[in-house]
Amino acid sequence: MGRVSQAQAEENRRRVVDTASRLFRERGTHVSVADVMKAAGLTHGAFYKQFASKEALVDEATAHAFAELAERYNTGLERHDGQRVAAQQALIDAYLSVEHRDAPADGCPVAALATDIAREGEAGERQAHRVYAEGVADFAEFLARDDQDGIVRLCTLFGALVLSRATKGLPLSEEILAAAHKALTEAG
């Protein structure tokens, strides 16, 4: 079998990072390399041509997930002609939706990766910790308003999403989403 071109190798790496990012958000960073590679349509052996370790993949996949999040709120700003409050409200509406609750693979890395990142060791030891902390800070900054702390707003979003996922299938799940939405909408 011949060697893959540099362009194909770059595409394969991008596909692995994207796949890992989705799987880690959906199932956690304990997902095996073999499962990531299978989902990406590549062999397990190909992993070691692209990454030094699974930890390196977790680091890169975390960065990828937060880049997607930043793209979402920047796109929202563009869609709302730079009107920050309108973009924030649109994001809150989407974030506290049943669709977002039910699609962690495509969802917010703040909620999906929090416990896994916390288990990775001391903060600052790994790139994933730094990327996660920077992503949380950036998201909170986007959510901030003159009269509201962005961290408080982010904690409300995060908490509501995690609790609604944990109670999915019960009426309480949607009550949690609605209560958080009301609190953020009325406060803003």
N, C-alpha and C positions, 0 to 999 in steps of 0.2 A: 504494500500500500504506500502511495507517495505521500510526501510531506504536504501539509496544507499551506496555502499562501499566507503571507502576513495579513492581508485583508481578511481572509477567512478566519485566521487565528484571533484577530481583533473582534470579529463578529461573534465567534464562539465565546470569547471572554465576556462580551457584553451580554450575550444570552444567558450565560451562567450567572452573572451578577444579578440580572433582572429576575431570573427564575428564583435564585436564592433569596432575594429581597422579598419576593411575594411569598415564598414558602415559610421564611422566617417570621413574617408578619402573621401568617395564617396559623402555623403550627409550632413556632418557637425555634430558637437557634439550635436546639438539640437535633434537628433534622439531620440525617446523615449526609455525608458527601455523596455517597452512592445514590441516595434518593434525589438530591439536587441534580446530579448529572443525568440521571434517568429522566427526570422531568424536563431537563434542557435538551434531551435527545442526543446526549453525548456519552462516551464511555467514561467509566470511573478513572481509568488511566490518563485520560486527557486532562483531568483536573490538575495533576501535578506538573503538567507543562505550563499551566497558567497561573497557579497560586502556590505560594510557599507552604501554606497550611490552611486548615479550616478557619482558624482565627483570622487569617488575612482575608478570607472570603467574608466572614462575618463583618469585619471592619468595612470592607468595600460595599457590601450589600446594605449596611446601615447607612453609609454615606449616600448611596443611591436612593434609598427610601426617603431620606430627608431632602434630597435634591428634588424628588417628585413632589413632596409636600410644599416646598418653597415655590416650585413652578405653579402649583395649584393656586396659592394665594396671590402670586404675581399675575397670573392669568386673570384671576378675579378682579384685581385692580384695573387691568387693561379693559376687561369687559365692562366695568363700571366707570370708565373714563377717569380713573384716578380717584374716584370718590371712595375714600377709605371706609367710611361707615357702611355704605351700601355693599362693598366687597366683604367686609366683616360679617354683615348680616347674611349674605348669601352663603358664606362659608359655614356659619353657625347653623343655618337651615340644612345644609347638606351633611354636616358633621353629626347632627343630632337626628338623623333620619334612620328609619328601619333599614334602608338600603345600605348605608354605611355600617350599621351594626352587623349586618349579615354578610359583609364582604371584607373581612379583615385583610385578606391578601392584597387588596387594592387600597386599603385604608391607611389611617394615620399611624405612622411609626411610633409616635409618642405613646399611644395606648398599647399598641401591639408588641412593642419591644421592651417596655419598661422593666418587667420582672426579669427577663433574660439578661438585659444589660446590667441590672443590679447584681445578678449572680456571677457576672464575669470577673469579679475581683474588685480591688480598690479602684475608686474613681481616679481617672488620670493615668492608670497603668496601660490602658489599651486605647487605640485609636477610636474604637467603637464608643467608648465612654466619652471621649472628647467630642466626637461628632454628635452623639446623642445630646450632650449638655448644650452644645452650640445650637443644635436644631430646636431644642426646647426654648432656649433664650430668644432665638429669632422668631419662633412662632408666637411666643408671649409678646414680643415687641410688636408684631403685626396686629395682635388682638387688643393692644392697649388703646385706651381712649383717654381724653383729658380727665374724665371723672371716674375712670375705672383702671385698676391695675391689670395689665395683661396676664400676669401670672395667676391672679385669682380667676380670671376668665378662662384661662387654659386649664386650670385645675377643675373648674366646673365642667368644661367639655370632656376632659380626660376621665374624670370620675364618673360622669353620667354614661359615657360610652362603655367603660369597663364594667360598671354595674349592670347596664342593660344587656351586655353580652353574657354576663354570668347568670342572668335571670331570663334569658331568651326562652320563649315558649310559654312564659307566664304573663299575665296582664301587667304585672309590676314592671316588666321590661320597658314597655311603651310608656307607662306612667313616668318612669325615670327620665326618659328622653323628653317627654312633654314638659315635665317640671323644670328641667334644666333649661330648655328652650324658653319657657316663660320667664324664668329668672333672668336670663341673659337679655332677652328682648325688652322686658319691662325696665331693667336696670339701664339699658342703653337708650 
